[in-house]
Amino acid sequence: MYEITAGEHSAFTLPALNFRGTPVGVDVRKVMATGSMPRINTGIAHREPGVGMVGAGLLQAPQECFVKAFAALREL
């Protein structure tokens, strides 16, 4: 994710990466240049407080939305 984002968050860090900041700001130009699609970490909490999480997973963003966004940027 670091290769396709604009920067790193200073407050949200990752201990496993020696407290490197989490990647922020997906850059559509970098996505198109590298062909690397963003990963999405999901977590769904139960609607009742205190019940906990009801689902979680990892997925990859679809390429089509970045292709369309990149085309729109080129028209500006």
N, C-alpha and C positions, 0 to 999 in steps of 0.2 A: 504494500500500500504506500510505502514512503516514496516509491518512484513515480506514483501517479497523483500525489497530493501537493498542495501549495506549501504546506509547512507542518510544524509539529505544535501540539498544544502544550503550553508551559505548566498548566496545573494538573492535567491528567497524564500521568506517566505510567510506564510499564516496568515494574521491578525486574521481570525476567530479561528485559533488554537494558539493564543497568540504568533504569529510570529515564529512558529516552521518552520524549513526549509522544503521545498518540498521534497518528497521522490525521490531519484535518484538511478540508477543502479539496475535494476531488476536482482535478483540473482536466476538463474534457480534451484539451489539446494533448496532454500527456497520455491520456488513455488511448487516444487514436494513434499517437506516435509509437507507443509500446505494444499496443494490442492487449494490454493487461486490464482485465475488468475488475472493478472493485469487489471486495468481499464484504458481505453484510452479516453481522452477528445479531441474531434476534433473541429476544427474551420476552415472554408474555406472562404478565402477572394475572393472578385470579382477580375477579371483580370484587371479591370479599376481602377486606383487609385481614392480614395475618394468615391467610390460607396458603400463600406461597405461589410459586411459579407453576404454570400449567403447560408450558411449552418453551422450547429453545431450539436453536439450530443455526447453521451457517449456510449461506447461499451466495450465489454470484449474480451480480446485476446483469440484466440482459444487454447485449451489445447494441441492439437497435436504438435504444434511447440515447446512447452516446453518439451514434452515427447521425441521428437527427439533430441533436444539440450542436454537434460540430458543423453540420451544414447550415444551421441557423446562424451560428457565429460568423461563418464566412460571408453571409449576406449583409452583415452590419457594416 
